[in-house]
Amino acid sequence: MKLLENDRIKLRALEPSDLSILYKWENDTEQWEVGNALSPYSKYTLNNYIEESGYDIYQSKQQRLVIEDKATSQAVGAIDMYAFDPHNSHAAIGIIIDPSAREKKYATEALELLSSYALGFLHLNQLYAYVPMSNEKSVALFEKNGFIITGKLLQWIHTRNGKQDVYLMQKLSSY
């Protein structure tokens, strides 16, 4: 089996042809509450991001990979490593799945592949994620993939419903 793919999906680098779908995902205001976006992104800004995304994770300290369905060659989501710290050997993870592709196990498979890549190939010691406590599906996704709840951050994100607590979830390398 190849490093960044299984029978159904592959994780691949961003391509210029991803601009439209990236524009859709990044400007989905429903996602802003769990991310860091505070305003819309222009196509110009996202095009520059795509052009610069080819840099090595050690240089850019982040890496976004598109989750592509191999049968249809369609982008169904993206998975990110960010806040990459090579000295302390860890990175944060974020996942976005297109609304039309949710509940189809894409996130589970992408998280499995990225975990193997990051912990096994890049030799990171750990991956972590901040997961809203109210997002039971995301908590279950990370737990299913070997992440454990190691902390609780109070009033960590501000949403339309007020301040929300998040879990700090970590996965330590077994390699």
Beta strands, then each sheet from edge to edge (+ up, - down):
strand 1: 9-13
strand 2: 63-69
strand 3: 74-85
strand 4: 90-97
strand 5: 126-132
strand 6: 148-159
strand 7: 162-172
sheet 1: 1+ 2- 3+ 4- 5- 7+ 6-
end
